[in-house]
Amino acid sequence: MNLRLQLFFRIMLIGFVCLLGSAGYVLYQTDKQAKLEADLTAQRIEKQLTQQLLKMFSRYDYSVAFPDTDILQQLNGVPGSCVQFLSRTESRRRSLCNEVIHDETRWPHWFGEIYQKLFQPNYEASRRFSFNAITYGNILVSLNVETEIARAWSNLRAVFGILSVSIFAVALLVFVTIHQLLRPAQLIVRGLEKMHQGDLQTRIPSFDIGEWRRTSEAINALAASQQHIMAENRQLALKLINAQEEEHRYISRELHDEFGQCLAGINALTTSISQTARKDCPSILSETEGISHITEHMMSALRGLLTRLRPADVDELGLTRSLEKLIKSWNQRTGGETQFNLQIAEGVDALPEPLPVNLYRIVQESLTNIAKHADASEANIKLMFSSHDHLILQVEDNGKAKRESLNQHMGVGLLGISERVNALGGKITMDTHNEGGLKLLIDLPVNPPVDVSAENPK
């Protein structure tokens, strides 16, 4: 659950607790108010009866019986309550009940049960009435149970309605406010996801809120630092690849000049010895022929090694014809078991260094992997321009590679290809077909990576 919903539900939960507390407080105040009104009614009756006795004794007016029922009628007491006057000897009894105001809305049965257990809706206010040190009787004001429960339920419903709307409005307002305040978090997460996918050029925008602004600045600084480090690593890897190619060129030249000349000399001497042996010592002809076979095998192995160390065709023939020659040699080598097809765009021969040699190496390593591990009947190699500054190399086969085993069986060859592509500032993606087979897609910039050795990260 996201932060906005958590805050929303927590506010609603707190509001519900406050609602329960408010409900209890309202019910308590309703009961307290009813009892207070009953007590005040009893006090007013006591005052009125006292006034009646004063008139009777001061004017000797006994025409009106005590207690006067008109006094009870004139008092507007608690709705539904009953007022009684009980004389001390119970010879006199006066009572009057106010009209019960019936509400159309009835309360639930459970509410009535709970209210009667917690409070006293049948409360009875009692006051002893005395005048001139003589006790005349008791004044009783009794509350009506149904009236008090109805009033409590009405007050509770009103408070519940107001508080429910208020709490929901506050929670909604907080939700909208938090949503607006957390919008930068969504932008930051999207930016981090892009950075996680390798797009370190992504930058998070600045925000008005100070905390988010400092966070975005820190993330952007980290991304710039990582981008600088990765650029340095690519430049270093490219230098290592160039140094490796230079070393291969040197070794191949030395092998060709020294070892090749030695093998050529051995071959010439063996031919001379064979010619002499035919005349003077025919018994050693078999040994000389053996030496010739060994020399020819070593020459063949040397030519293959020189081709692996430095494909001279790339420098002499260009990338297009070199790849065509490589494809042709693999078709001949597999004897038709795997058909290699090449599709290459025009203008590839004009690519700047070090792309031609590295593209040749990548295709060479890919074909070797297909021949060794794919068990494929067909492989397609496509080299094309996706734009004026990007080159796409696609290598796919119909072999036995599956998606489940793609990461588990990623060999040294694919790792070497990936390192080469990263050094050239490109991107590599690997996928498999549903029916089997590996698809290798390489996106390379036409221009080599910029040298960042002189730059300093900020």
Residue, then its C-alpha position, 0 to 999 in steps of 0.5 A: m500500500n502506498l503512502r497516500l492510502q496509508l495516511f488516508f486510512r490512518i486519518m480515517l481510523i483516528g477520526f473513527v476513534c474520535l467519533l466514538g469518543s465524541a459519541g460518548y461525550v454527547l451521550y454523557q452531556t445529554d444525560k447530564q443536561a436532562k438531569l440538570e433540567a429536572d433539578l432546575t424544574a424542581q427548584r422553580i416549583e419550590k420557589q413558586l410554592t414558597q411564593q404561594l405560601l407567602k401570599m397566603f400568610s401575608r394576605y390571609d388568602y386561602s381561596v386557592a388550595f395549596p399547592d396550586t396546580d396552575i403553578l405546575q402548569q405554568l412551568n415549562g419543564v422537561p418535555g415528557s417529564c412528570v411533576q408531583f407534590l407529595s405532602r408529608t402525610e400524603s394527604r395531598r397529592r398533586s401531579l402533572c405530566n408534560e406532553v410527550i413529543h413523539d419523534e418520527t424517527r425511532w432509535p434502534h433497540w440495541f441503542g436503547e438497551i445500551y443507553q439504559k445500562l450506561f445512563q439513567p433516563n428514568y432519573e427522578a429529581s426530589r426536593r424536600f419543601s419546607f416553609n417557616a421550618i415546617t416541612y410540607g412535603n416532597i417535590l418530584v420531577s421524573l424524566n420520561v425514559e422514551t423521551e430521553i432515549a429519543r433525545a439522546w439518539s437525535n443528538l447522537r445522529a446529529v453529531f455523527g453526521i457532522l463529524s463524519v462529513s468533517i472527518f471525511a473532508v479532512a481525510l480527503l483534503v489530506f489525501v489530495t495535499i499529500h498526493q500533490l506533495l508526493r508527486p516529486a517522489q513519482l518523478i524521482v522513482r521513474g528517474l531512478e528506474k531509467m538510471h537502473q536500466g542504464d540510462l544515466q543521462t536521465r536527470i531529475p527536475s528541480f522542485d520547489i519543496g526544499e527536501w525534494r530539491r536537495t534529493s533530486e540534486a543529490i541523485n543527479a550528482l550521483a548519476a553524473s558521477q556514475q556516468h563519468i565513472m562508466a565513461e572512464n571505464r569504457q574509455l579504459a576498456l577501449k584502450l585495452i581492446n586497442a592495446q590488445e589488437e596492437e599486441h595481436r598485430y605485433i605478435s602476428r607480424e613477428l610470427h609471420d616474419e620469424f616463425g613463418q620464415c623459419l618454416a619456409g626455410i625448413n620446407a626448402l631444406t626438406t625439399s633439398i634433402s629429399q632431392t639429394a636422398r633420391k640419388d644418394c640415400p633413398s632410405i631416408l625419403s620417408e623421414t623427409e616426407g614426414i618432415s614435409h607433412i609436419t611443416e605443412h601442418m605447422m604452416s596451416a596452423l600458423r595461417g589460422l593463428l595469424t587470422r585469429l590474431r589479426p584479420a588482415d582482410v579487414d585492413e586490406l579488403g574492408l569490413t564488407r568483403s571481410l565478413e562475406k569471406l568469413i561467412k563463406s569460410w564458415n559455410q564451407r567448414t560446417g558442410g551445410e549443417t548450418q547455413f550462415n546468411l549475411q545482410i549488410a548495409e552500404g557505407v559500412d566500409a566507411l566506419p571509423e576506427p576502431l569499429p571495423v575490427n571490433l565488429y569483425r571480432i563480434v561477428q567472428e565470436s558469434l559465429t563460433n558460439i553458434a557453431k559450437h553450442a547452438d546446434a542450429s540449421e540456420a543463422n542470420i547476420k544483419l548489419m544496418f544503420s538505424s540512424h546516421d549515427h547508430l549502427i545495428l548488428q543483429v545475429e540470430d539462429n534457430g538453435k536450442a537456446k531457451r529463455e530459462s537457460l539464457n542467463q545460466h549458460m552465458g559463456v565466455g564468448l558472450l561475456g567477451i562480446s558484451e565487454r566489447v560492446n560496452a567499451l564501444g559505448g553501445k547496448i546489447t540485448m539478448d532474447t530467445h525465440n519461443e521455438g528456440g534460438l538466440k537473438l543478439l541485438i547490438d546497438l553501437p554509436v558510429n562515433p567512438p566514445v569521448d575521452v573523459s580522462a581530462e574531465n573532473p566530476k562535480 
